[in-house]
Amino acid sequence: MTTGRVQAWWRRWDCRLARRAARWARRLGRPKRRAVAMTDGSGTCSGSVLAFAEHLRDEGVSVVWAYRDDRGQVPTGFRSVRAGTARHRWLAARSRWWLTDGLPMRVSGPDTVGRPLERGNGNVVVAFVEPSVERVGSDIVDWPLLTPRRQRLVQIRGEADVDLVVVPGAGFGESRARALGLSAPTVEGCPLVDRVPAREAARASLGLPGEGAVVGVISAREQETLMLGWLADLEGASVVSAGQGSDASDVIGASDVLVTDTSGWAAVAARRGLPVVICTPDLRDLLSRGPGLYLPWQRALPGPCASDPTSLREAIASLKQARWTLPDEYQSGHEALAALAGPSVSSSCRAVLSAMDGSS
């Protein structure tokens, strides 16, 4: 028997075992105090889901990551399970919470074996909406990300079977959740803010000196290598990147300025008082995207915008000369960006956990 036939045979039997596992799990009553985290399909385990999962782990709650293709993308310190397998379905049905950053929802949509996950008794499905630079100052913040027909299909297929939506801030997050076809109750909170360490602790974690300027680089579209190339041999400052294996929260905590494209960590940096430089080497592609994305920065930029090495270095030099304070022309945009990270004094993780317990 060839390898392909063996894999196909095991896949069919694993699918049958998965369905039986979910049915038996539902008969066992209330699930355990455990969470199963799922990604949005890209395999990237980061953002608010990771920040909140780390909080649950600190509280003594077991968290299992369901990966789709590459086990290596599961964050360190967490158990892993392949999505769609019998073990995954058993753990999901016997876990109190399902966490995801996938919007529209995929936790109850088709998974790797082509069948939906089955809910157990007392499962709570929690979706996290991420902040984004693209939404700052937009004139069309209520423009639906999905067409009405697509929203109806999402509801019919059960992809929006969500119990609680965690939004980064009032207004923006709720409108985006509605635009994605999610009608579940919302709770305001940005777990990313809670996970940023103090300056001294962050620099010590990254092996940086306590004094001196630090430039942080975080990209949402895998452009760290390009940005770091533009900042090569930057004088008078150290450069750290989340794409080099460093934790994004440590990068925010250690930096004096953040260079990013459209990462939601920019909102956290703005909330922490850091100036943000928007690096857009692919701005033309960004502006040419069709319906389904908001146009960026219609009213005010949240910080200097750079599209080439010279303008990026000049922006950092000007901010350093001004002792890392933004010019007045960027203040309104910077405040709007900071608002996407929620309240200035955050206890988001505790608030979200309390709301999740209330939804049980």
N, C-alpha and C positions, 0 to 999 in steps of 0.2 A: 504494500500500500504506500503510495507516494505521500510526501510531506503535506502537500496541499489537500489531499483527501482526508488525512488525519486531522488537520486543522479544521476543515469544514465539518467533519463528524463531531469533533469536540465542541465546536461552536454551537451546533444544534442541541447537543445534550446540555451544554452550559446554559443555554437559553431556557430549556425546560426546567432545569434545576433552579434557575433564578426565579421563575414565576412561582414555583412551589415554595421556595425559601421566603418570598415576600408574603405568601398566604399564611404560612405557619407563623411568621413573625407577628402578623396582625392578631393572631389568636392569643398571644402571650400577654396582652394588656398594655399598660402604660410603658412607653419606651424608656430606655436608660438615659441618664443625664450625660448625653454624648452628642457631638455635632459631626456631621458629614459635610465637608466643603467641596463644592464643584466649581470648576472654572467655566469661562464663557465659550469654550471650544478651542481657543487659541493655545491653551495649555499654560498660560502665564499665571502663576500663583502669586499674586501681589495685591497691592492696593488695600482697600478697606477690609476685604475679606481676610487677608493675611493679618492685618493689624488686629482685627477683632478675634481671629483665631488664636493669636498670641495672647490676647487678654484672657480668653477662655482657658488656655493652657495654664496661665498664671493663677487662675482661680481653681485649678485642679480638675478641670473638665477635659475629658479625652476628645481629641479632634482627629478625624480621619480624612485624608485628601483623596478624592476620586480623580485619577488622572485618565486621560483619553488615549494618549499614544506613548509619551515619554515619561517613565518613572523619575528620571533625573530632574524634571521640572518641579517636582514636589519639594516644598521648602524643608530644610533640615529640621529635625526635631519632631516631625509629625509622622504618624503611621500613614501608609498609602494602600490604595486598592484600585484595581483597574475598573473603570466605569463600565457598567452594564453586566458585570459578572454576577454569579449567584452570591458570592460573598459580599459584593457591593450592595445588592438588593437586600440581603439580610441585615447588614449593618445600617442601611438607610431606614428600613422599616422599624428597626429597633433603636434608632437614635431620636432624641427629642427634637433636635434642630437640623435643618438643611440650610446651608449658607451658600450663596452664589453671587457673583458679580455679572452673570450673563443676562443681558437685557436685549431682546425679549427673553423671558425665562426659558431655560432648557432643563431644569431639574425634573419636570414632569413631561417634557417633550421627548422625542426619540433619542435614545442614547446609542452606544456603540453596537448593541445587538438589535437595534431597530425597534425596540418596544419601550413603552413609557415605564417609568418607575411607579410602583404602587405605594400609595400612602399607607402608613400603619395607623395605630390608634394613638392620637395625640401628637403626631408630627407637626412641627411649625416650620414653614418655609419662609426664609428671610432673604430678601433681595437688597443689595447695596447699590445705590446710585453714586457714581463717582463725579467729583467736580471736574471741570475742564476749562482751560484757558479759552477755548473756542467760544464759550458762552458769555464772555465778559462784554458788557455794553451792547449786546445784540438787540436790534429793533424787532426781532421776530422770535422772541423767546418762547412763544406758545405755538410755533409752527410744528405740527405733528411730525415725529420722526418716522411714523408709519402711516400709510394711507388708511382710510376707514375700512376698506376691504381687508387689508392685512391685519388690522386690529381685530376684526371679527374672526378671521381665521385663527389668530393667536388664542382668542377666547374659546373657540370651538375645539381646538386641538388640545386644550388644557395647558398650553405653554405659559399662561399667565396665572396659573394656580398658585397664588402667593398669599401668605397670611399677613406679612408685614413688610413694608418697604422702608429702608433706612435712607433718608435723604440728607445731603450735606448742609442744607440751609433752607429756610422757609422761602416759598415762591419758586425759585429755580428748580429745586429737586422735585417738588410736588408736580409742577407743570410738566417736567420731563417724564416722570412716572406715568402721568395720565397720557402723555403723547405716545408712550410705549404700550398703551393698552392695559396698564396695571391699575386696578381699582381698589386695591387693598388699603387698609389704614397705613398712615405714614408716621414715623418718628424721626425727629430731627437730631442729627448727630454725625460727626465725622471722626471715626475711630483713628484715622491717620494722625490727627493732631495729638491724640493722647499718647501715641507711641514715639514721639520725637523726644530724644533725651536732651539733657542740659548740654550747654556748649562744651564744658570741660570733659564730661563723660563721653560725648560724641567724638571729640578730637582724640581722646585717649583710645577709644575703640578703633579709630582709623589710623592710629600711630602718627598723629600730627602734633606739632608743637602747640603749646597753649597760646602763644603769641604769633602774630603774623596774619596776613590776609589769606583767606581760603575761598576759592571759586568752586562751587558745586555744579555738576552737570547731570541732569536727568532727562531722558528722552522717552516719549510715549510711542515713538515710531522708529525705534532701533537706529537712531542717528548718533549715538554716543561716540562711535569711532570717528565720524566726520567732525563732530564738535571738538573732540579732544585733539584732532589733527590741527584744527584752526587755532587751538590754544597751546600748541606745542611751544616749549621754551618761553612761556609767559613769565616775564620778569616781575619780581616783587610779590608773587602770590603762589600758593600751592593749589593744585587742581585735583579734585577727587570726583569720581563718577560712580553712579549706581550700577553702570554697566560693567564695571571691573570686579564684580563680586561683592562690593560693599553694599550695606543695607541703605536703602533710600532714606530712611528716617535718620540714620547717623549722618548722611550727607547733608540733610537739611539742618540738623542741629549744629554741625561743625562749620557751616559756611557763613560767609559775609555777604554773598550774592549768589543767586541761583540762575544758571543758564539752562533754558528748557525750550521745547517746542510747544506742545499742547498738554503736557502731563498734568494730572490733577494734583501732583505734589506742589505745583506752583502756587495753588491756593493756600496750601499749608505754609509754604515759605512766606507768602504775603501776610498770613495771619500771625506769623512769628515776627513780623516786622522787617523781613529781608527784602531788599530790592530784587526784582525779577527782570532778567534780560530775555526777550523772546527771540530765539534763534530759528529762522525759517528758511533754510536752504531750499525747501520744496514748497515755497509759498504759492507759486503758480499752480501747482497740483492741488494744493489745499483749497484754493479759491475756485478751482474748476470742478469741484465735486458737485454732483447733482442733488436733487431733492432728497431729504433725509438727514442733512447736516445743516446746522446753523452757520450763517456767514460770520466770520470773526470780527470783533473790534469795530463795530459800526459807529460807536460814539467816542470811545476813549481807549487808548492803549494802556495796559497795566504796567508798562515799562518800556525801555528802549528796545527797538526792533532791529535786528541785524540779519543780513542775508549773505554775508561774505566775511572772510577772516579779518579784513581791515576794519570794517564797521563793528565787528564783535569786540575786537581788542580796544577800539576807541571807546565803546560804550562802557567796558569794564574800567578802563583808565579814568574816564570822567566820573564814574561813581566812586572809585577809590579816592580821587582827589576831593570829592565832596563828602568824604568820610561815610560812604555808603548810605547817603540820603538821596531820595529821588527828587528831581526837579518838580516844580508845581504842576507842569503840564501832564504829569503822569499820576498825580495823587488820586484823582477820582477813579481812574481805571484800576489803580492798585487797591483802593478800598473796595471796589466792586469785586475784584478777584479774591480779596481776603474774606468777603462775605460768603463766598462759596464754601468756605471751610467751617462754617458754623460760628457759634459764639466764641468770644475772645477767651473766656475762661471755660475750658471744656472738661466735661466728665462724660463724654459721649459713650464710652464703652459701658459704664455702669448704667446709663440711661437706656441704652439699647438692650442690655441684658435684662433689665427690669421690664421693659416693654415685651420682650420675648417670653418672659415668665408669665406675664399677664395674658399673652395670646395662647398659652397652652390650654 
